[in-house]
Amino acid sequence: MGKYARDVDLERQWRRRLKSWERSGLSGRDFCRQHLLSEPSFYGWRREIARRDRERAAAQHQPAFVPIALVTAEPLEVVVRGGRVVRVGRGFDAAHLRAVVAALEALPC
């Protein structure tokens, strides 16, 4: 977890400041001097926002699972990326299936 708590307003404020800094063409030090900002806070928030953005991007690439109910005795077929098929019968372990699907989706085609 990052150094800064999730204060949405504060994060929004720092995101605006960082965009303004990027457009300014100034060094971080000069920007902080002009705007009376603490350099350690500026660089800390720059790192923290970059970390949050990486986490958000990584979370968007996670496979989504939804609950299902089997209504037949036939095996359930799960088709993953690359066309691979996983067949499971009644009573399968959902955690194990998630691990298998994640491993298969990580393999190159």
N, CA, C and O atoms as a GROMACS GRO file, in nm:
protein
  436
    1MET      N    1   0.085  -0.118   0.000
    1MET     CA    2   0.000   0.000   0.000
    1MET      C    3   0.088   0.124   0.000
    1MET      O    4   0.198   0.122   0.055
    2GLY      N    5   0.041   0.228  -0.061
    2GLY     CA    6   0.121   0.349  -0.074
    2GLY      C    7   0.126   0.430   0.054
    2GLY      O    8   0.058   0.399   0.152
    3LYS      N    9   0.206   0.531   0.051
    3LYS     CA   10   0.229   0.617   0.167
    3LYS      C   11   0.109   0.705   0.197
    3LYS      O   12   0.084   0.739   0.312
    4TYR      N   13   0.034   0.742   0.093
    4TYR     CA   14  -0.074   0.838   0.109
    4TYR      C   15  -0.209   0.769   0.113
    4TYR      O   16  -0.238   0.684   0.028
    5ALA      N   17  -0.292   0.805   0.211
    5ALA     CA   18  -0.427   0.749   0.223
    5ALA      C   19  -0.512   0.794   0.105
    5ALA      O   20  -0.479   0.892   0.037
    6ARG      N   21  -0.619   0.723   0.081
    6ARG     CA   22  -0.708   0.752  -0.033
    6ARG      C   23  -0.802   0.868  -0.003
    6ARG      O   24  -0.920   0.847   0.025
    7ASP      N   25  -0.750   0.989  -0.010
    7ASP     CA   26  -0.832   1.110   0.000
    7ASP      C   27  -0.856   1.154  -0.144
    7ASP      O   28  -0.766   1.206  -0.210
    8VAL      N   29  -0.979   1.131  -0.193
    8VAL     CA   30  -1.010   1.154  -0.334
    8VAL      C   31  -0.985   1.299  -0.374
    8VAL      O   32  -0.929   1.325  -0.481
    9ASP      N   33  -1.025   1.394  -0.290
    9ASP     CA   34  -1.006   1.535  -0.324
    9ASP      C   35  -0.858   1.571  -0.331
    9ASP      O   36  -0.815   1.644  -0.421
   10LEU      N   37  -0.780   1.520  -0.236
   10LEU     CA   38  -0.637   1.548  -0.235
   10LEU      C   39  -0.569   1.485  -0.356
   10LEU      O   40  -0.483   1.547  -0.419
   11GLU      N   41  -0.607   1.363  -0.389
   11GLU     CA   42  -0.550   1.298  -0.508
   11GLU      C   43  -0.584   1.378  -0.634
   11GLU      O   44  -0.498   1.399  -0.719
   12ARG      N   45  -0.709   1.422  -0.645
   12ARG     CA   46  -0.752   1.501  -0.762
   12ARG      C   47  -0.669   1.629  -0.772
   12ARG      O   48  -0.627   1.668  -0.881
   13GLN      N   49  -0.647   1.694  -0.656
   13GLN     CA   50  -0.568   1.818  -0.653
   13GLN      C   51  -0.425   1.792  -0.702
   13GLN      O   52  -0.371   1.870  -0.782
   14TRP      N   53  -0.363   1.683  -0.654
   14TRP     CA   54  -0.226   1.654  -0.696
   14TRP      C   55  -0.220   1.612  -0.842
   14TRP      O   56  -0.122   1.642  -0.911
   15ARG      N   57  -0.321   1.543  -0.889
   15ARG     CA   58  -0.323   1.508  -1.031
   15ARG      C   59  -0.326   1.635  -1.117
   15ARG      O   60  -0.258   1.642  -1.219
   16ARG      N   61  -0.406   1.734  -1.076
   16ARG     CA   62  -0.410   1.862  -1.150
   16ARG      C   63  -0.274   1.930  -1.144
   16ARG      O   64  -0.226   1.982  -1.246
   17ARG      N   65  -0.213   1.932  -1.027
   17ARG     CA   66  -0.081   1.996  -1.014
   17ARG      C   67   0.021   1.928  -1.103
   17ARG      O   68   0.100   1.995  -1.170
   18LEU      N   69   0.020   1.795  -1.104
   18LEU     CA   70   0.118   1.723  -1.185
   18LEU      C   71   0.096   1.745  -1.334
   18LEU      O   72   0.193   1.754  -1.409
   19LYS      N   73  -0.029   1.753  -1.378
   19LYS     CA   74  -0.056   1.785  -1.519
   19LYS      C   75  -0.006   1.926  -1.553
   19LYS      O   76   0.052   1.949  -1.659
   20SER      N   77  -0.029   2.017  -1.461
   20SER     CA   78   0.017   2.155  -1.481
   20SER      C   79   0.169   2.158  -1.489
   20SER      O   80   0.226   2.228  -1.573
   21TRP      N   81   0.236   2.082  -1.404
   21TRP     CA   82   0.382   2.074  -1.407
   21TRP      C   83   0.430   2.017  -1.540
   21TRP      O   84   0.525   2.069  -1.599
   22GLU      N   85   0.364   1.910  -1.589
   22GLU     CA   86   0.406   1.849  -1.716
   22GLU      C   87   0.395   1.949  -1.831
   22GLU      O   88   0.481   1.952  -1.920
   23ARG      N   89   0.290   2.029  -1.830
   23ARG     CA   90   0.270   2.128  -1.936
   23ARG      C   91   0.366   2.246  -1.923
   23ARG      O   92   0.396   2.314  -2.022
   24SER      N   93   0.415   2.271  -1.801
   24SER     CA   94   0.496   2.391  -1.776
   24SER      C   95   0.635   2.384  -1.839
   24SER      O   96   0.692   2.488  -1.875
   25GLY      N   97   0.689   2.264  -1.852
   25GLY     CA   98   0.826   2.251  -1.903
   25GLY      C   99   0.931   2.281  -1.797
   25GLY      O  100   1.050   2.278  -1.827
   26LEU      N  101   0.887   2.309  -1.675
   26LEU     CA  102   0.981   2.340  -1.566
   26LEU      C  103   1.032   2.212  -1.502
   26LEU      O  104   0.971   2.106  -1.513
   27SER      N  105   1.144   2.225  -1.434
   27SER     CA  106   1.190   2.113  -1.352
   27SER      C  107   1.096   2.104  -1.232
   27SER      O  108   1.024   2.198  -1.201
   28GLY      N  109   1.098   1.990  -1.166
   28GLY     CA  110   1.015   1.974  -1.048
   28GLY      C  111   1.050   2.077  -0.941
   28GLY      O  112   0.961   2.133  -0.877
   29ARG      N  113   1.178   2.101  -0.923
   29ARG     CA  114   1.223   2.199  -0.823
   29ARG      C  115   1.171   2.339  -0.854
   29ARG      O  116   1.120   2.408  -0.766
   30ASP      N  117   1.185   2.381  -0.980
   30ASP     CA  118   1.139   2.516  -1.018
   30ASP      C  119   0.987   2.528  -1.007
   30ASP      O  120   0.936   2.631  -0.963
   31PHE      N  121   0.916   2.424  -1.047
   31PHE     CA  122   0.770   2.426  -1.037
   31PHE      C  123   0.728   2.440  -0.890
   31PHE      O  124   0.638   2.518  -0.858
   32CYS      N  125   0.792   2.364  -0.803
   32CYS     CA  126   0.760   2.371  -0.660
   32CYS      C  127   0.787   2.510  -0.604
   32CYS      O  128   0.709   2.563  -0.525
   33ARG      N  129   0.898   2.569  -0.645
   33ARG     CA  130   0.930   2.705  -0.598
   33ARG      C  131   0.825   2.804  -0.643
   33ARG      O  132   0.778   2.886  -0.564
   34GLN      N  133   0.787   2.797  -0.771
   34GLN     CA  134   0.688   2.892  -0.824
   34GLN      C  135   0.552   2.878  -0.759
   34GLN      O  136   0.480   2.976  -0.742
   35HIS      N  137   0.516   2.756  -0.722
   35HIS     CA  138   0.382   2.730  -0.668
   35HIS      C  139   0.383   2.707  -0.516
   35HIS      O  140   0.283   2.666  -0.458
   36LEU      N  141   0.498   2.736  -0.454
   36LEU     CA  142   0.512   2.723  -0.309
   36LEU      C  143   0.472   2.584  -0.259
   36LEU      O  144   0.397   2.570  -0.162
   37LEU      N  145   0.523   2.482  -0.328
   37LEU     CA  146   0.495   2.343  -0.292
   37LEU      C  147   0.617   2.279  -0.229
   37LEU      O  148   0.731   2.315  -0.260
   38SER      N  149   0.593   2.187  -0.141
   38SER     CA  150   0.700   2.109  -0.081
   38SER      C  151   0.753   2.010  -0.186
   38SER      O  152   0.676   1.933  -0.243
   39GLU      N  153   0.885   2.014  -0.210
   39GLU     CA  154   0.943   1.920  -0.307
   39GLU      C  155   0.922   1.775  -0.267
   39GLU      O  156   0.885   1.694  -0.352
   40PRO      N  157   0.946   1.739  -0.139
   40PRO     CA  158   0.922   1.598  -0.102
   40PRO      C  159   0.776   1.556  -0.126
   40PRO      O  160   0.751   1.443  -0.170
   41SER      N  161   0.681   1.643  -0.097
   41SER     CA  162   0.540   1.610  -0.123
   41SER      C  163   0.515   1.595  -0.272
   41SER      O  164   0.446   1.503  -0.315
   42PHE      N  165   0.570   1.685  -0.350
   42PHE     CA  166   0.555   1.680  -0.496
   42PHE      C  167   0.604   1.546  -0.552
   42PHE      O  168   0.532   1.478  -0.624
   43TYR      N  169   0.728   1.510  -0.517
   43TYR     CA  170   0.784   1.386  -0.570
   43TYR      C  171   0.716   1.263  -0.510
   43TYR      O  172   0.700   1.162  -0.578
   44GLY      N  173   0.676   1.273  -0.384
   44GLY     CA  174   0.604   1.162  -0.322
   44GLY      C  175   0.471   1.137  -0.390
   44GLY      O  176   0.436   1.022  -0.420
   45TRP      N  177   0.396   1.244  -0.417
   45TRP     CA  178   0.268   1.228  -0.485
   45TRP      C  179   0.287   1.184  -0.630
   45TRP      O  180   0.204   1.109  -0.682
   46ARG      N  181   0.392   1.227  -0.694
   46ARG     CA  182   0.418   1.183  -0.831
   46ARG      C  183   0.438   1.031  -0.833
   46ARG      O  184   0.382   0.962  -0.919
   47ARG      N  185   0.516   0.979  -0.739
   47ARG     CA  186   0.537   0.834  -0.730
   47ARG      C  187   0.408   0.761  -0.695
   47ARG      O  188   0.374   0.659  -0.755
   48GLU      N  189   0.334   0.816  -0.597
   48GLU     CA  190   0.211   0.752  -0.550
   48GLU      C  191   0.106   0.745  -0.662
   48GLU      O  192   0.042   0.641  -0.679
   49ILE      N  193   0.088   0.851  -0.735
   49ILE     CA  194  -0.011   0.852  -0.843
   49ILE      C  195   0.031   0.756  -0.954
   49ILE      O  196  -0.054   0.688  -1.012
   50ALA      N  197   0.159   0.750  -0.984
   50ALA     CA  198   0.206   0.654  -1.084
   50ALA      C  199   0.179   0.511  -1.037
   50ALA      O  200   0.139   0.426  -1.117
   51ARG      N  201   0.201   0.484  -0.909
   51ARG     CA  202   0.175   0.350  -0.853
   51ARG      C  203   0.026   0.317  -0.862
   51ARG      O  204  -0.011   0.206  -0.902
   52ARG      N  205  -0.059   0.412  -0.826
   52ARG     CA  206  -0.204   0.389  -0.832
   52ARG      C  207  -0.249   0.364  -0.975
   52ARG      O  208  -0.335   0.279  -1.000
   53ASP      N  209  -0.192   0.437  -1.069
   53ASP     CA  210  -0.228   0.417  -1.209
   53ASP      C  211  -0.185   0.278  -1.258
   53ASP      O  212  -0.258   0.214  -1.333
   54ARG      N  213  -0.067   0.233  -1.215
   54ARG     CA  214  -0.022   0.098  -1.252
   54ARG      C  215  -0.115  -0.008  -1.193
   54ARG      O  216  -0.152  -0.103  -1.262
   55GLU      N  217  -0.154   0.010  -1.066
   55GLU     CA  218  -0.246  -0.085  -1.002
   55GLU      C  219  -0.379  -0.090  -1.075
   55GLU      O  220  -0.434  -0.198  -1.100
   56ARG      N  221  -0.432   0.027  -1.110
   56ARG     CA  222  -0.560   0.034  -1.180
   56ARG      C  223  -0.551  -0.037  -1.315
   56ARG      O  224  -0.642  -0.110  -1.354
   57ALA      N  225  -0.441  -0.014  -1.387
   57ALA     CA  226  -0.424  -0.078  -1.518
   57ALA      C  227  -0.412  -0.229  -1.503
   57ALA      O  228  -0.469  -0.304  -1.583
   58ALA      N  229  -0.340  -0.275  -1.402
   58ALA     CA  230  -0.324  -0.419  -1.380
   58ALA      C  231  -0.458  -0.482  -1.343
   58ALA      O  232  -0.488  -0.593  -1.387
   59ALA      N  233  -0.537  -0.414  -1.262
   59ALA     CA  234  -0.667  -0.467  -1.219
   59ALA      C  235  -0.761  -0.481  -1.338
   59ALA      O  236  -0.846  -0.571  -1.339
   60GLN      N  237  -0.750  -0.395  -1.437
   60GLN     CA  238  -0.838  -0.401  -1.554
   60GLN      C  239  -0.806  -0.520  -1.643
   60GLN      O  240  -0.886  -0.555  -1.729
   61HIS      N  241  -0.690  -0.583  -1.624
   61HIS     CA  242  -0.652  -0.697  -1.707
   61HIS      C  243  -0.677  -0.830  -1.639
   61HIS      O  244  -0.640  -0.935  -1.692
   62GLN      N  245  -0.739  -0.828  -1.521
   62GLN     CA  246  -0.771  -0.952  -1.451
   62GLN      C  247  -0.894  -1.016  -1.514
   62GLN      O  248  -0.989  -0.947  -1.549
   63PRO      N  249  -0.892  -1.150  -1.530
   63PRO     CA  250  -1.011  -1.215  -1.584
   63PRO      C  251  -1.128  -1.199  -1.488
   63PRO      O  252  -1.111  -1.207  -1.367
   64ALA      N  253  -1.245  -1.177  -1.544
   64ALA     CA  254  -1.365  -1.160  -1.461
   64ALA      C  255  -1.437  -1.294  -1.449
   64ALA      O  256  -1.455  -1.365  -1.548
   65PHE      N  257  -1.476  -1.328  -1.329
   65PHE     CA  258  -1.551  -1.450  -1.304
   65PHE      C  259  -1.687  -1.412  -1.248
   65PHE      O  260  -1.700  -1.321  -1.167
   66VAL      N  261  -1.788  -1.484  -1.294
   66VAL     CA  262  -1.922  -1.461  -1.244
   66VAL      C  263  -1.976  -1.593  -1.190
   66VAL      O  264  -1.939  -1.700  -1.239
   67PRO      N  265  -2.063  -1.586  -1.090
   67PRO     CA  266  -2.120  -1.711  -1.038
   67PRO      C  267  -2.210  -1.777  -1.144
   67PRO      O  268  -2.280  -1.708  -1.219
   68ILE      N  269  -2.206  -1.909  -1.149
   68ILE     CA  270  -2.293  -1.981  -1.241
   68ILE      C  271  -2.361  -2.094  -1.165
   68ILE      O  272  -2.314  -2.135  -1.059
   69ALA      N  273  -2.470  -2.142  -1.219
   69ALA     CA  274  -2.539  -2.258  -1.162
   69ALA      C  275  -2.546  -2.364  -1.272
   69ALA      O  276  -2.596  -2.337  -1.381
   70LEU      N  277  -2.497  -2.484  -1.242
   70LEU     CA  278  -2.504  -2.593  -1.339
   70LEU      C  279  -2.643  -2.655  -1.334
   70LEU      O  280  -2.692  -2.690  -1.226
   71VAL      N  281  -2.705  -2.667  -1.449
   71VAL     CA  282  -2.840  -2.722  -1.454
   71VAL      C  283  -2.842  -2.857  -1.526
   71VAL      O  284  -2.949  -2.913  -1.550
   72THR      N  285  -2.728  -2.907  -1.560
   72THR     CA  286  -2.719  -3.034  -1.631
   72THR      C  287  -2.603  -3.115  -1.576
   72THR      O  288  -2.513  -3.060  -1.512
   73ALA      N  289  -2.605  -3.242  -1.600
   73ALA     CA  290  -2.496  -3.328  -1.553
   73ALA      C  291  -2.378  -3.327  -1.650
   73ALA      O  292  -2.272  -3.381  -1.619
   74GLU      N  293  -2.397  -3.265  -1.767
   74GLU     CA  294  -2.290  -3.260  -1.866
   74GLU      C  295  -2.176  -3.173  -1.814
   74GLU      O  296  -2.199  -3.082  -1.734
   75PRO      N  297  -2.056  -3.199  -1.860
   75PRO     CA  298  -1.944  -3.115  -1.814
   75PRO      C  299  -1.962  -2.970  -1.860
   75PRO      O  300  -2.019  -2.943  -1.966
   76LEU      N  301  -1.914  -2.880  -1.779
   76LEU     CA  302  -1.912  -2.737  -1.813
   76LEU      C  303  -1.786  -2.713  -1.895
   76LEU      O  304  -1.678  -2.761  -1.859
   77GLU      N  305  -1.799  -2.639  -2.004
   77GLU     CA  306  -1.683  -2.606  -2.086
   77GLU      C  307  -1.653  -2.458  -2.071
   77GLU      O  308  -1.740  -2.373  -2.089
   78VAL      N  309  -1.528  -2.428  -2.038
   78VAL     CA  310  -1.482  -2.290  -2.027
   78VAL      C  311  -1.379  -2.269  -2.138
   78VAL      O  312  -1.277  -2.337  -2.143
   79VAL      N  313  -1.408  -2.174  -2.226
   79VAL     CA  314  -1.316  -2.144  -2.336
   79VAL      C  315  -1.235  -2.022  -2.294
   79VAL      O  316  -1.290  -1.917  -2.261
   80VAL      N  317  -1.102  -2.036  -2.296
   80VAL     CA  318  -1.013  -1.927  -2.257
   80VAL      C  319  -0.942  -1.873  -2.381
   80VAL      O  320  -0.957  -1.926  -2.491
   81ARG      N  321  -0.864  -1.767  -2.360
   81ARG     CA  322  -0.790  -1.708  -2.472
   81ARG      C  323  -0.714  -1.813  -2.549
   81ARG      O  324  -0.663  -1.910  -2.492
   82GLY      N  325  -0.707  -1.794  -2.678
   82GLY     CA  326  -0.633  -1.889  -2.761
   82GLY      C  327  -0.717  -2.011  -2.798
   82GLY      O  328  -0.668  -2.101  -2.865
   83GLY      N  329  -0.844  -2.014  -2.754
   83GLY     CA  330  -0.932  -2.124  -2.790
   83GLY      C  331  -0.918  -2.248  -2.704
   83GLY      O  332  -0.982  -2.349  -2.731
   84ARG      N  333  -0.836  -2.243  -2.602
   84ARG     CA  334  -0.822  -2.359  -2.514
   84ARG      C  335  -0.954  -2.382  -2.441
   84ARG      O  336  -1.024  -2.287  -2.405
   85VAL      N  337  -0.987  -2.508  -2.418
   85VAL     CA  338  -1.112  -2.544  -2.352
   85VAL      C  339  -1.081  -2.622  -2.225
   85VAL      O  340  -1.000  -2.714  -2.226
   86VAL      N  341  -1.146  -2.583  -2.117
   86VAL     CA  342  -1.135  -2.654  -1.990
   86VAL      C  343  -1.272  -2.712  -1.962
   86VAL      O  344  -1.371  -2.639  -1.960
   87ARG      N  345  -1.279  -2.843  -1.939
   87ARG     CA  346  -1.407  -2.907  -1.906
   87ARG      C  347  -1.405  -2.948  -1.759
   87ARG      O  348  -1.310  -3.010  -1.711
   88VAL      N  349  -1.510  -2.911  -1.689
   88VAL     CA  350  -1.521  -2.948  -1.547
   88VAL      C  351  -1.660  -3.004  -1.522
   88VAL      O  352  -1.758  -2.964  -1.586
   89GLY      N  353  -1.667  -3.096  -1.430
   89GLY     CA  354  -1.795  -3.156  -1.393
   89GLY      C  355  -1.850  -3.094  -1.266
   89GLY      O  356  -1.791  -3.002  -1.209
   90ARG      N  357  -1.963  -3.145  -1.224
   90ARG     CA  358  -2.026  -3.096  -1.101
   90ARG      C  359  -1.928  -3.109  -0.983
   90ARG      O  360  -1.847  -3.201  -0.977
   91GLY      N  361  -1.940  -3.015  -0.892
   91GLY     CA  362  -1.859  -3.022  -0.770
   91GLY      C  363  -1.716  -2.975  -0.788
   91GLY      O  364  -1.631  -3.001  -0.702
   92PHE      N  365  -1.687  -2.907  -0.900
   92PHE     CA  366  -1.549  -2.860  -0.921
   92PHE      C  367  -1.514  -2.754  -0.816
   92PHE      O  368  -1.601  -2.688  -0.760
   93ASP      N  369  -1.386  -2.742  -0.790
   93ASP     CA  370  -1.337  -2.643  -0.695
   93ASP      C  371  -1.313  -2.511  -0.770
   93ASP      O  372  -1.226  -2.504  -0.856
   94ALA      N  373  -1.392  -2.407  -0.737
   94ALA     CA  374  -1.386  -2.279  -0.809
   94ALA      C  375  -1.247  -2.216  -0.801
   94ALA      O  376  -1.199  -2.161  -0.900
   95ALA      N  377  -1.182  -2.223  -0.685
   95ALA     CA  378  -1.048  -2.163  -0.670
   95ALA      C  379  -0.948  -2.234  -0.761
   95ALA      O  380  -0.863  -2.170  -0.823
   96HIS      N  381  -0.959  -2.366  -0.768
   96HIS     CA  382  -0.868  -2.441  -0.855
   96HIS      C  383  -0.894  -2.406  -1.002
   96HIS      O  384  -0.800  -2.390  -1.079
   97LEU      N  385  -1.022  -2.394  -1.040
   97LEU     CA  386  -1.054  -2.356  -1.178
   97LEU      C  387  -0.999  -2.218  -1.211
   97LEU      O  388  -0.945  -2.197  -1.320
   98ARG      N  389  -1.012  -2.122  -1.118
   98ARG     CA  390  -0.957  -1.988  -1.141
   98ARG      C  391  -0.806  -1.995  -1.165
   98ARG      O  392  -0.754  -1.928  -1.254
   99ALA      N  393  -0.737  -2.076  -1.086
   99ALA     CA  394  -0.592  -2.089  -1.101
   99ALA      C  395  -0.557  -2.151  -1.236
   99ALA      O  396  -0.462  -2.107  -1.302
  100VAL      N  397  -0.632  -2.252  -1.277
  100VAL     CA  398  -0.606  -2.318  -1.406
  100VAL      C  399  -0.630  -2.220  -1.521
  100VAL      O  400  -0.548  -2.210  -1.612
  101VAL      N  401  -0.742  -2.148  -1.516
  101VAL     CA  402  -0.773  -2.052  -1.623
  101VAL      C  403  -0.667  -1.942  -1.628
  101VAL      O  404  -0.622  -1.905  -1.736
  102ALA      N  405  -0.628  -1.890  -1.512
  102ALA     CA  406  -0.525  -1.784  -1.509
  102ALA      C  407  -0.394  -1.836  -1.569
  102ALA      O  408  -0.328  -1.764  -1.644
  103ALA      N  409  -0.357  -1.960  -1.536
  103ALA     CA  410  -0.233  -2.017  -1.590
  103ALA      C  411  -0.244  -2.034  -1.742
  103ALA      O  412  -0.149  -2.004  -1.814
  104LEU      N  413  -0.358  -2.081  -1.790
  104LEU     CA  414  -0.375  -2.100  -1.934
  104LEU      C  415  -0.376  -1.968  -2.009
  104LEU      O  416  -0.320  -1.958  -2.118
  105GLU      N  417  -0.438  -1.867  -1.950
  105GLU     CA  418  -0.442  -1.738  -2.018
  105GLU      C  419  -0.306  -1.669  -2.020
  105GLU      O  420  -0.283  -1.580  -2.102
  106ALA      N  421  -0.217  -1.709  -1.932
  106ALA     CA  422  -0.083  -1.651  -1.930
  106ALA      C  423   0.009  -1.717  -2.034
  106ALA      O  424   0.114  -1.661  -2.066
  107LEU      N  425  -0.028  -1.833  -2.086
  107LEU     CA  426   0.055  -1.903  -2.184
  107LEU      C  427   0.047  -1.834  -2.320
  107LEU      O  428  -0.058  -1.783  -2.357
  108PRO      N  429   0.157  -1.832  -2.396
  108PRO     CA  430   0.151  -1.777  -2.531
  108PRO      C  431   0.070  -1.871  -2.621
  108PRO      O  432   0.066  -1.992  -2.600
  109CYS      N  433   0.008  -1.810  -2.722
  109CYS     CA  434  -0.074  -1.891  -2.816
  109CYS      C  435   0.014  -1.975  -2.906
  109CYS      O  436  -0.037  -2.048  -2.991
   0.00000   0.00000   0.00000
